[in-house]
């Protein structure tokens, strides 16, 4: 499973970072950085939570 980011849509709210801090973070400029774009089964729940919580739907999961 892979996390995909629609960078122009991302507004840097940081809710995804709170849901999955082991997978992503906001850099010093408020830009989202995917630390682990390829998600394994152990991180699937956190990745799903991050995608669901994004208020602008900037994240999605693909197989």
N, C-alpha and C positions, 0 to 999 in steps of 0.2 A: 504494500500500500504506500502511496506517495501523497504528501501534502503539497498542494499547489496554491500559490499566492497570486492573486490579481493585484499587483503592486499599485497601479493607479487608483484602485478602489479603496485600498487600505488607508484609514485615517489615523492610525496610531493610537487607538483607544487603549490598547494593552490588556484587554480582557482575555485574549487568547494566551498571552504570556502568563497570566495568572492561572489559567486552566492547565497549561502544559509548559511549565518553565524549563523542563528538561529537553523540550523540543524546539523552543523558539525564545527570542528575546527582542526587546526594542533597543536599538543602538543609541548612541549619544544624540543623534539627530531625530530620534523618534521613529526611525524606519524599522520595520519588522525584519528580522533575520531568522531564517529557518536553519537552526543548528543541525537538525536531523530530518532532512526532507524524506528519506526512506524510513517508514515506520514499520517496526516489527510487531508481532502479536502482543508483546509485553507493554508497548506504548499505544496500542490501538485505542483504548478507552480515553486516554488523555488527548489524543489527536482528535477523536470524535467530539469530545467536549469543547476543544478549541474551535473547531469548525462551527459547532452549534451556537456558541456564545458570541461569535463575531456579529456586531450590530449592522455591518454593511455587507456581509456575505463575501468577504474578500478571500476566504479560505475554502478549499474543497479537497476532498479525498478522491484519489483515482487508484485504480487497480493496475 
